[in-house]
Amino acid sequence: MTTTATAFTGNGRRTGAPVVSFENVSKSYGAVRAVADLDLALFPGETVALLGPNGAGKSSTLDLLLGLRTPDAGRVEVFGTTPQEAIARGRVGAMLQSGGLMGEVKVRELVKLACDLHPRAFPVDQVLAAADLTGIADRKVDKLSGGQAQRVRFALATAGANDLIVLDEPTTGMDVTARQAFWGVMREQARQGRAILFATHYLEEADAVADRVIVLRGGRLLADGSAAEIKAKAGARRIVFDLEGPVGEAALRELPFLSSLEISGRTVRIQSHDADATVHALYGLGFYPRNLEVAGLGLEQAFIALNDAATAEEAASL
């Protein structure tokens, strides 16, 4: 199946050469093709969310970008050179889920080591403060909670003036306050012209902070655009209402343009590809909806709809 991705027309900050360029990149592990003919470019100042179901190729894409894996075909460039060279020059910072932290050292010692090794390092105290680690700087790393350990990984990724910051599930384990503070720092990094790429399963987070969303499926580009464009691409709208009296599920399933139906007590939730026609038919069938709401899909619902549509297309092509 060949899927055409939505073109990105977002915030108008695409100026100059791309920060990252994937040109017809493929990567396989035995019989599994993790990345397939991927063309992709990232630009300065963008905050980009990388989404996809499990097995979509997100981790493999990040590994290729960071030079941890070599593509079987195609070319990956970071700032016009190899990923390894860009990292050696201190232009890339990464916060990955995999890999442990040195446990028998204090937070300050570990962050100071990262600063000492970075060719364009920030002051240690500045890095600690930005990651909200000042209060636990003298605590040993193996005594940290999961959220605190994530903040240490963030500090290591931002120990110097990187032009590209790559984050893999960055806020896992963080509480709401820590998440808000984290994204405040990331927004400031983007305002300074740095590119931010993050993979996440928190789709509401991607909706709130990303100005561009990339969706992968089967190692291919399924969609690429602003969150609003991704939602529009999904096509469906959400209809929610309450019913008084018996809820006739069989009749509701006969409504036109229905893509999903969920009934919880007296509350009905529908996704429709033509909300006006569906609501008109609802009244025509003798239903009298109360508290009727019609709205566009959220990013999570749009993501599911796009993935389901791709699954149906694949099944039809067999």
C-alpha positions in Angstrom: 0.0 0.0 0.0 1.2 3.5 -0.8 -0.1 6.2 1.5 0.3 9.9 0.6 1.1 12.1 3.6 -0.5 15.4 4.2 1.8 18.3 3.3 2.8 20.5 6.2 1.8 24.2 5.8 2.1 25.1 9.5 3.8 28.0 11.2 5.9 29.4 8.4 9.2 28.9 10.2 10.7 26.7 7.5 13.7 28.8 6.5 17.1 27.8 5.4 18.5 24.3 5.2 16.8 21.5 7.0 18.1 20.4 10.4 17.4 16.7 9.5 17.0 15.1 6.2 15.8 11.5 5.4 16.0 10.6 1.8 14.4 7.4 0.8 15.6 5.7 3.9 14.9 2.0 4.7 15.9 -0.2 7.6 15.1 -3.9 8.1 15.8 -6.3 11.0 15.7 -9.8 9.3 12.3 -10.1 7.7 10.9 -7.1 9.6 11.0 -3.8 7.7 11.1 -1.2 10.4 11.5 1.9 8.2 10.4 1.9 4.5 11.4 4.4 1.9 11.1 7.3 4.4 11.4 10.9 3.1 11.4 13.5 5.9 12.9 16.9 6.7 12.9 18.9 9.9 13.6 22.6 10.1 14.9 25.1 12.7 12.4 26.3 15.3 10.0 23.5 14.8 8.5 21.4 17.7 7.6 18.1 16.1 5.7 15.2 17.6 6.5 11.7 16.2 3.5 9.5 16.6 2.5 5.9 15.6 1.2 2.6 17.0 3.6 0.1 18.5 5.8 -1.2 15.7 5.3 1.9 13.5 9.1 2.5 13.3 9.4 5.5 15.7 12.3 4.1 17.7 14.1 2.9 14.5 13.7 6.3 13.0 15.2 8.0 16.1 18.1 5.4 16.1 18.9 6.3 12.5 18.7 10.0 13.2 21.1 9.6 16.1 23.5 7.4 14.2 22.8 4.4 16.5 21.8 2.4 13.4 22.9 2.6 9.8 20.2 2.6 7.0 20.1 -0.3 4.6 19.2 2.2 1.8 18.9 5.9 1.5 20.7 8.7 3.3 20.3 10.4 6.7 21.8 13.9 7.2 21.9 16.0 10.3 23.0 19.6 9.7 24.3 18.6 6.3 26.6 15.9 7.6 26.4 12.5 9.2 24.6 12.0 12.5 27.8 11.0 14.2 29.6 14.2 13.0 26.7 16.4 14.1 26.7 14.8 17.5 30.5 15.1 17.9 30.2 18.8 17.2 27.7 19.2 20.0 24.8 20.1 17.8 22.4 17.3 19.0 21.1 16.5 22.4 19.1 13.3 23.0 16.9 12.0 25.8 16.2 8.3 25.3 14.1 5.8 27.2 16.7 3.0 26.8 19.9 2.9 28.8 20.4 3.4 32.5 22.0 6.2 34.5 25.1 5.9 36.6 23.7 5.0 40.0 26.6 5.6 42.5 27.0 9.3 41.7 25.2 12.4 42.7 22.9 14.3 40.4 25.2 17.3 40.3 28.2 15.1 39.5 26.5 13.4 36.6 25.2 16.7 35.1 28.6 18.3 35.6 30.2 15.4 33.6 27.8 16.0 30.8 28.6 19.7 30.8 32.4 19.0 30.9 32.1 16.8 27.8 29.9 19.1 25.8 31.8 21.4 23.4 29.2 24.2 23.9 28.3 23.6 27.5 26.0 25.7 29.8 26.9 26.3 33.4 26.0 23.3 35.6 23.8 25.4 37.9 21.8 26.7 34.9 21.2 23.1 33.6 20.2 21.9 37.0 17.7 24.8 37.5 16.2 24.3 34.0 15.5 20.7 34.8 14.2 21.5 38.3 17.0 19.4 39.9 18.6 22.0 42.1 16.8 20.7 45.2 18.0 17.2 44.7 21.4 17.9 43.2 23.2 16.2 46.0 21.1 13.0 45.9 22.5 9.9 44.4 21.0 9.0 41.1 19.9 5.5 42.2 17.7 7.0 44.9 15.6 9.0 42.5 12.0 8.4 41.6 11.0 7.6 38.0 10.0 11.2 37.3 13.2 12.6 38.9 15.3 10.2 36.8 13.5 11.5 33.7 14.5 15.1 34.6 18.1 14.0 35.0 17.9 12.5 31.4 16.5 15.8 30.3 19.4 17.7 32.0 21.9 15.5 30.2 20.2 16.1 26.9 20.3 19.9 27.4 23.8 20.3 29.0 24.9 22.5 26.1 23.7 24.6 23.2 22.3 21.9 21.0 20.6 23.0 17.8 18.5 19.8 17.7 16.9 18.1 20.8 15.6 14.6 20.3 13.3 13.2 23.1 11.8 9.7 23.4 8.8 9.6 25.7 10.2 12.5 27.7 7.5 13.1 30.3 6.9 9.4 31.3 6.8 9.3 35.1 6.5 13.1 35.5 3.6 14.6 37.4 1.5 17.3 35.9 3.5 20.2 37.4 6.8 18.7 36.2 5.3 18.2 32.7 4.2 21.8 32.5 7.6 23.0 33.6 9.4 20.7 31.1 7.4 21.9 28.1 7.9 25.5 29.2 11.6 24.9 28.9 11.1 23.2 25.5 9.0 26.1 24.2 11.8 28.5 25.1 14.3 26.3 23.3 12.2 26.4 20.2 11.8 30.2 20.4 15.6 30.4 20.3 15.5 28.6 16.9 16.3 25.0 18.1 14.4 22.1 16.5 12.6 19.8 19.0 11.6 16.3 17.9 9.8 14.1 20.5 8.1 10.7 20.3 5.2 10.2 22.7 2.2 8.1 23.5 0.5 11.1 25.2 -1.4 12.4 22.2 -3.0 15.2 24.2 0.5 16.4 24.9 1.4 16.4 21.2 -1.8 18.3 20.5 -1.0 20.9 23.1 2.7 21.5 22.4 3.6 20.4 18.8 3.3 22.8 15.9 3.9 19.8 13.6 2.8 16.2 13.9 4.3 13.3 12.0 2.5 9.9 12.0 4.3 6.7 11.1 2.7 3.4 10.3 4.7 0.3 9.2 7.8 2.4 8.8 6.1 4.7 6.3 4.9 8.3 6.6 1.1 8.2 7.1 0.5 11.9 7.8 2.5 15.1 8.3 1.0 18.4 9.2 -0.1 20.6 12.1 -2.4 19.0 14.7 -5.4 20.8 13.0 -4.4 19.4 9.6 -4.1 15.9 11.0 -7.6 16.2 12.6 -9.0 17.5 9.3 -7.4 14.6 7.4 -9.3 12.1 9.6 -12.5 13.6 8.1 -14.9 12.4 10.8 -16.6 14.6 13.5 -17.7 13.7 17.0 -21.4 13.9 18.0 -22.4 13.5 21.6 -25.9 13.6 23.0 -28.3 12.2 25.7 -31.5 10.3 25.0 -34.6 10.1 27.1 -36.5 6.8 27.1 -35.2 3.6 25.5 -32.0 3.8 23.5 -32.5 1.9 20.3 -29.0 0.8 19.4 -30.1 -1.1 16.3 -31.8 2.0 14.9 -28.8 4.2 15.8 -26.5 1.9 13.8 -28.6 2.6 10.7 -27.7 6.3 10.8 -25.8 7.4 7.6 -22.1 8.2 7.5 -21.5 6.5 10.9 -17.9 5.4 11.6 -18.3 4.5 15.3 -21.0 4.3 17.9 -20.6 4.1 21.7 -23.5 4.0 24.2 -22.9 4.6 27.9 -26.2 4.6 29.8 -28.2 7.4 28.2 -25.2 9.1 26.6 -24.5 8.3 22.9 -21.1 9.1 21.3 -20.9 8.9 17.5 -18.2 9.6 14.9 -19.6 10.6 11.6 -18.1 11.5 8.2 -21.0 13.9 7.6 -22.3 15.2 10.9 -25.0 17.3 9.4 -26.6 14.3 7.6 -26.2 12.1 10.6 -28.0 14.6 12.9 -30.7 15.2 10.4 -31.3 11.5 10.1 -31.3 11.2 13.9 -34.3 13.4 14.1 -35.9 11.7 11.1 -35.8 8.4 13.0 -37.8 9.9 15.8 -35.0 10.5 18.3 -34.9 13.6 20.4 -31.3 14.2 21.4 -30.6 16.3 24.5 -27.4 18.3 25.2 -26.3 17.8 21.6 -22.7 18.6 20.9 -21.0 18.4 17.5 -17.2 19.0 17.3 -14.1 18.0 15.4 -12.1 15.0 16.6 -9.3 15.4 19.1 -5.8 14.4 18.0 -6.1 11.0 19.7 -9.4 10.2 18.0 -8.0 11.4 14.6 -4.9 9.2 15.1 -7.1 6.2 15.7 -9.3 7.0 12.7 -6.3 7.4 10.4 -4.8 4.2 11.6 -8.1 2.3 11.2 -8.5 3.7 7.7 -5.0 2.5 6.8 -5.8 -0.9 8.2 -9.0 -1.1 6.1 -7.1 0.0 3.0 -4.5 -2.7 3.6 -7.1 -5.4 4.1 -8.9 -4.3 0.9 -5.7 -4.6 -1.1 -5.1 -8.2 -0.1 
